């Protein structure tokens, strides 16, 4: 019996594929919203004539810390 015709193999393959797609979507979504938050914070800080201190801890997930110094 061929490996690709095995129902268990195909089921596991579908579960792994869908799981990878969900994980990819969550990482992209998190990165997108973190970037929007950084842009909003930066704009508000500059409006108050502050200086933005941004430290990105993880490039994949955009884990960061922000500080607005006057």
N, C-alpha and C positions, 0 to 999 in steps of 0.2 A: 504494500500500500504506500502510495506517495505521501510525503510529509504534508504537502499542500492540500491533500484531500482529507486529511485527518480533521474531524470536527473540533476536537479539543485544541489543536494547534491554531486553527482559524479563529476560534473564540478568544484564545489568549492574545493572538495577534491583533484582533479588533479592540480588545480592552486596552492593550498597550498603546495602540495608535490613538485612541480617543483620550487616554490619560495624558499622553504627550501633547496633544492638541490643547487640552484644557490647561495644562501647566504652562505652555507657551502663551496662551491667551491671558492667563493671570499675570505672568511676568510683564508682558507688553502693557496690559492695563495699568498695573501698578507703576510702571515706569512713566507712562503717559500722564497719570494724575499727579505723580510726584513732580514732574517737570512743570505742569500747570501751576502747582502750588508754589514752586520755587519762583516762577515768573511773577505771580501775583505778589508774593512777599517782597521780591526785589523791587518791583514797581512802587509798592507802598513805602519801602525804605528810602528809595531815591526821592519820593515826593516829600519826605520829611527831612531831606538833606542829610541822610545817613549814609554810612558805608557798610556794604553787605559783606559779611564774612560767611562764606559757604564752604563747607568741607564735605566732600562726597566720600563715603566710606566703602561703597560697593557699586561698581559701574553697571553691573547687570541689573540689579534691582533698584538702582538709584537711591540707596540708603544714604541719608545725608543729615547734616546738622546746619542750622541757619542762625545767624546773629546779625542784628542791625546795630552798628555803633555810630554814635553821633560825635 
